[in-house]
Amino acid sequence: MDDKPLQTKLRYYGISPWEIEVLYGILSDKFTVVQEETGDPLVGNLPMNHVEDDQNLVSALIITIPVQFSEEFFQWFGFKRWEKVKSIIKEMKRRRGNRKAILVVIKFENGEWYTTPMGKKTPDDEDPIIYSNDERLPDYPHVKFTVDSSENHIFNSAIEKIDVMVELLPYHLNHSKMKEFCKKPMVIRYEYDIVLSKWYVGYVLTLDGGRTFGIDSLRG
């Protein structure tokens, strides 16, 4: 992991100063933290269909982590520190109670996607990268988790299981059905199934476009 300070971003609506202060304190141990409070509940221009019950949305929080989603991140960040992040997010939900939705989005960004010369000549004057199967593209995508359940136990379960997905991401990336769609996905969006209590790949974005996946699409 690079020793140069990395910048993480907090965008939020309806989050108390105390809650932000606690989260800021945890993240600032490893990152330079940029905060942006918005008066609009649609933080980050997320459409309301991302929220289970939009009329009960009282808060929203987007955490952008500038490190790819991998075991290396958790070792570098520290598992105890990550537990503190999960705890404050669950506390935010507890303080709002059932039936009052808080939207939480956690995005892990692979910075290699911002330095890859897509759509233009490379420094070595090679052909530009314009297709999602180009081997020069980064191996790991940005990974996004969205949690918006109004039920405390479902919300907490989803938050608790995020780090577990670090072991399953390589499997999903190498699944035959994923390879049929693309070799180098740019964004993986995980969605949480409240019946089976599990995260699954719900949407994949590539240079060529996007595709939705069902809960059983990448099984077996």
Buried (B, 14 or more C-beta within 10 A) or exposed (E): EEEEEBEBBBBBBBBEEEBBEBBBEBBEEBBEBEEEEBEEBBBBEBEEEBBBEBEBBBBBBBBBBBBBBBEEBBEEBEEEBBEBBBEBBBEBBEEBEBEBBBBBBBBBBBBEBEEBEBEEEEEEEEEEBEBBEBEEBBEBBBBBBBBBBBBBEBBBBBBEBBBEBBEBBEEBBEBEEBEEBBBBBBBBBBBBBBEEEBBBBBBBBBBEEBBEBEBEBBEE
